[in-house]
Amino acid sequence: MAAQETARNIIEDLDPSWIAVVGICGAVPDSEFTLGDVIVASRLHAFTLGVIKEDERPQFTNLGAPLSRRAEDLVGYIKALEPDLSGWEADQQIGLTRPEVILSPNNFYGSDERKRQTEKILAGHFGGPRRRTQPIVTTRPVASSDFLIKDTATLEDWQSSARDASSIEMELAGIFEAARRPGREYPILAVRGISDIIGFKRSGDWTQYACECAASLFFALVRVMPEHFLRENPHQITSPPFPIRRPDESETTPDLASRATPALPRQRVTIREKSAAEILANLQGIGLSHQFREKVEDLYLGRWTRGPGWQTTVHDLPSKLPGGHWYCTFKEAGSGTLVFAVTAQDVSTLRPGDSVTVSGRIREVSQLQYVSLEDAILRGDIASFL
């Protein structure tokens, strides 16, 4: 309730463009992330206490919902920003060294099966050949509740209705409610460092370390975030668009692909699907996040779209990345599937609604129903781009 009231006061006093929530969370045991890593919320599962019966466990109701469109766009964009975010994970930037983890049997709790699973996962992170020495950032759905949950049985109850929930925290649900106003929804960026793993008793040093990791990632993200994300209306153009050059009738209109750099390799592995929607349809029904990722890695990551590409329209204004490349969001014609693309082409004059054929190398396929491309090639009427 305190977080909700604070958010409400901030909104009424300051009318912010964004609300940032930076802090810690407890995570479910997972082979992809662990203590010290940073989760950026891609969706909210808000659990409220529903029913308490005699001699029965409390029953919770999931009232969660997707983030605002602006927040979803930014979360989807983080993957493209990773090269420019590099450095946030260093001990010098965080200000602390990574604490130790003691995998003693006495430090695990829950059912026997739960303890075995948790120990196996943590051994992979802190005792096996895949041991990492620095944190990573990942985008995942987050569960929120007014209750401090360190109970494996409650976690299992929640996962029955929110199988994709990666972590649990105590503030986001109230802030989310305060941010949803009649006629307007304030976008929320939630950055959470993992200080706990449910089912494991860790050292108290992880609390401060996780806080500093979340802060380090947040400040790095603010430094490289494209300016258009900070505007109240992301479609607003703050400077006059570049003039459109109309070629003379005697001129041959070049295809935009001729200006793309670097050149595409002559031989490449392509996927069989003809659209982003077909990719997502092929993955439909895979509920567990690790199974989804394994399937995506096996079938799609690093492979190229089939020619001539996907028919799309521009969904949002393009942004120039610090490294000189451009990033743009598209909606696939017919399906409405979001496609995020990073390209070496100068697409500064693209505007929402422009028709573009998009092809490229698949970087990510998300359970949030979007596909990310890198080394993208964009084709369309040359006059639309200059």
N, C-alpha and C positions, 0 to 999 in steps of 0.2 A: 504493500500500500504506500510506503514511503517513496519508492521509486516512481509510482504512478503520480503521486501528488507533486513530486519534484518536476516531473516531465510536464505536467499540466501547467505549473507555474512558469516554467521556461517558455512554453508555447505562448501563453497569454502575455508574458512580459516582453519577449524578444521576437516572436514570430520567426523562428529559424528556418533556413532552407533545408537543413538536415538535423537529425538527432543522432549523435554518436554515443554508443554504450560500450565502454572499454573496461574489461575486468577479467574475472576468472570463472571457471565452470568445472564441473565434474563430468568425466567422459565415460562412455561404455567401453569395455575392453575391445579393442579393434586392432587388427594387424597393420592398418594403414596409418594410424596416429596414436600418440601416447602422451605421457606427462611432458609438459613444457611446450608442446605444439600449440598452434593457434588456429582456432576455428572461427571463420566468418559465417554468420548465420545466413542461410539461403531460404529458410522457411521457419515458421514458428509453430510448434505444438504446445498449446497452452492448456495445462492440466489443472482443473479446478475440482475441489472436493465435492463429490456428488451425494453419496449415501454412506452413512455409518450405521451398521447393524450390530446387534449384540453378538459377541463371539465371532465376528467376521472381519475380514480385512477392509479398510476404507476403500470405497469405490470412487474413482476419479473420472471426470468427463473431459475429453479432448475438445477444446474450443479454438484450436489453432487455425491459421489461415496463411495463404501466401503473403510475401512482402509486397510492398507497393511496386509498381512497374519500374520506377526510377531506382529503387533499391535492388530489384532483381537484375536490372541492366548493369549496375555497378558490380554486383557480386559475380555475374557472368564475365565481366571484363577483367577481373583480378588475374585470371589465368594468363591473359595476354600481357599483363603488366609484370609478370614474375621476373623477367630479365632486368627490368628497371628497379625492382624492389630489392635486388640482390644486395646483401650486406646487413640487412636488418637482423639477421639471425646470428651475427657474430657476437662473441662474449663482450667485446669492447663496446659494441652498440647497446647491448642489453644491460651492461653494467654489472653482471653477475656471472659466475661460472655455473655450469649445469650440475645440480646436486646429484648425489649418489642414490642408487636404488638397491635396497637389500631384499632379495627374493627369498626371505625366510618363510617356511611354511606357516609360522605364527602370524605373518602379516597378511594372510589371505582369509577372507570370510565369505559366508554364503554356503550353499549346498556343496556337497563333495564334487559334483560334476562342474558346478560353477567355479569352484576353486581351481580345479584342474585346468579348465579352459583359460581362466585369467592368468594362471601361472605360466602356461604355455605361451600365451600372447606376449606377456611382459618379458619372458626369457628371450623371445625373438627380438624385442626392442633393445634390451639392456645386457643380454648375455650371449647372443649368437653372432653369426658372421654379418648380419644386417644391422648391427648396432650402429646407431647414429650418435654423433657428438653435438649436433646442432638441431634446433627446432625447425619445423616446416609449417607452412600455412596451407589450410585446406578449407573448402567451402562445403558446408553440410547443414541439414536441418537441425534445429536446436529445440529441445523441450524446456519449458519454463513452468515454475510453480511457486507459490508462496511458501512451500514447505522445503526444508533442507532434507534432501533425499540421499542417504548413504545406505540404502536397504536394497539388496539384490532382488528380493521378492517383489517389491514395488516396481523396480525397474522392469522386471519381466512382465508385470501387468501392463505397464505403459507401452512396452514394445509390441504388445498384442494389437494395439491400434495405431502405433507410430513406429513401424519397423525400421524406418530410415533415420530415426532420431539418433544423433551422434553423442549428444551431451545434455546435461541438465544444469540450469541456473535459476536464479530466483527473482530477477528484475524485469526481464524482457516482456513478459506477459502484461504487466501493469503499464509499462511504457508504451507498448503496442496499443493498448486500449486508449490511453490518453492521446495518442497520435492520430487516431481515427476520428475525424471531426466531420460533421455534416458538410458535404460539398468539398472537402479537402482531406487528404491523408498525407501526413508528414512522413517522408522517407526515413527509415532507421537503418543505420549501419552498426551492427553488433559484432564486436571483436572480442573473442574470449580465449584467454590462455588456459590450458588444461592444468589444473592444480591437483586434481584427484582422479583416480580411476575407481569406479564403483566396484567393490569387492577386494580392495587392496588398501592396506594401511601404509601410507608413504611418510617420508620425513616432512616435518613442518617447513623445511627450507623451500619446498616446491611452491608454496603459496606466493611468496615474494617473487620467486623466479618466474612463475606463470604471469603474474601481474606485469613484470618488466617486459616479458616477451610480447604480450598483447600491446603494450604501449609502444614498443619499438616498431612492430609491424604497422600499427595505426599511423604513427608519424611518417613512416616511409611511404605509406599509401597516400597520405595527404600531400606529400611533396611531389608525387608523380601523377596524381589524379588529373585527368584532362579538365580544363576549365568548364566545359559545358555541363559536367555533372553537378557543378556547384550552383548553376542557375536554377531559379525557381521553375522556369519553363524550359526544359531541355531543348525544345524546338526553336527557342528564341534565337535570332541571329544578332549578335552584338556588334558586328561590323558589316559593312556592305559586302555582298558576295562579289567574287571576282567576275569581271565582265565575260559574257559568253561570246566566244569567237565563232562566227558563222563562216564556214569555208565557202569560197567562191565555187560556182558551179563547175568551173574548169579544174578545180582541185580534186584530187582523190582523197576521200575521207579515210584516214587510217584507222585501223582497229586499235582500240586502247591497249590490247595485249602486246602490241609491238613496242610499247613504252615500258613494259614491266621489267623490273630487274629484281633479283638475278634471273637469268634464263632458266626455264624448266629443264630438268634432265630428260634425255631422250627416252630412257627406259624407266618405267615406274610401275609399281603395283597399284592397280585400281580396284575399287570395290564393285560389286555387281549391282547394288541398289542404284536407282536412277534419281533419288531425291532424299532429302533429309527426313521427310516423313516416312519413307520406306525403311530407313535405318531404325527409327524409333519403333516402327511397327514390328520389325524383326526382333526387337528386344523386349517387346511387351510381355508382361507376365513374370518377368524376373524381379522378384520383390527384394531379395537380399542384396545389399549394396556391394558386398565383395564379389558375389556371383555376377552382378551386372558389370562391374569393372573388369573382371576377368574376361567376360565375353567381348566387351568393347576392345580390350587390348588384343585379343585373339583375332578379331574380325576387321577392326577399323583403324586403330591408331597408327599413324605414320603412312597410311595408304591414301591414294588420291581419288577424288571424285571422278565419275565417268564423264566423258565429253558429251555434249559441249558445256555441261554445267547445270546448275539449278536456277530456275526462273524465280526471281525474287523482286521485291520492292524495298526501297530504303526505309528502315523503321525509325532511325534516329540520325541526327547530324554526325558526320564522321569526326574523329578526333585524331590529332597528330601525336604519336608517341614520342617520348624523349629521344629514342634512338633513330628517329627519322621516318619510321614506317607509319602507316595509318591504320586506324581501327574503325570499323563501322558495323552496325547492327542491321540485319535484313529480315524480312518476313517472306517465307517461301510462298509463292503463288499457289492458291488452292488449299493448302493445308494450314497456313498461318504459322508454321514452325519457325522459331527464331533461329537465325544463323549468325554467329559472330565471326568476323573475318579480319585478319591482319594481313596487310598488303604493302608491297613496296611502291605501289602506284600512288601518284598524287590524286586523291579523290576529294580535294577540298571543296569542290563546288557541288558535290552530291547533296540532294535535298530530300526530305521524307516524301515518299510516293514515287520517286524515280524508279523506272524499271531497269534492272541490272541482272545479267547472267553471271553467276558466281561459281567458280571452281577453285580447288585447292587441295592441300594436304590436311587430313583430319587430325586435329590436335586433341579434341575432347568430345565425347558424347555423354550427356548428362541425363540422370533420371528426372531432372527438372524440365525435360522436354526441349532441349536445345542442342545444337551442334556447333562446335568451334572449328574454324579452319585457319591454317597459317599458310604462308607463301601463296596467298590467294591471288587469283587473276579475275578481274572484273571487266565485263564487256558490255557495251551499250552504245547509244548514239554519242559520238565524240563531242557533240555540242553540249551535251548534258554535263560534261566533266570539266570543261575549260572555262 
